[in-house]
């Protein structure tokens, strides 16, 4: 139902070590590696996306945050028993980033 896609953020221009994440509700700066900004020293993106269907060897997906034509590096299955970790520190970081759907 879900897959992990690694892709090359080929349209990202340059990078900074301190960033203010897009979509953040707060005016807080973070270290680059604490965010998912595409402007990285090695511009590799990762996304957990919904696999809608496979037809004639073509994957139809929804929810990816990449441009059409972005080069895909790898595709992996999402396995909740391996890929999901519940952590109070991670939930706190999501609150600080201003992400929605986070419980206090």
ZINOR-V528972 format. One record per backbone hydrogen bond with DSSP energy under -1.0 kcal/mol. NH is the residue of the N-H (numbers start at 1). CO is the residue of the C=O. If there is no record, write none. Layout:
# ZINOR-V528972
{{NH;CO} {NH;CO}}
This chain:
# ZINOR-V528972
{{3;49} {4;76} {5;47} {6;74} {7;45} {8;71} {9;43} {10;8} {12;9} {19;30} {24;21} {28;26} {30;19} {32;17} {34;31} {35;32} {40;38} {44;42} {45;7} {47;5} {49;3} {50;62} {51;1} {52;60} {53;60} {55;58} {58;55} {60;53} {62;50} {70;67} {73;6} {74;6} {76;4} {78;2} {82;79} {83;79} {84;80} {91;87} {92;88} {93;89} {94;90} {95;91} {96;92} {97;93} {99;94}}
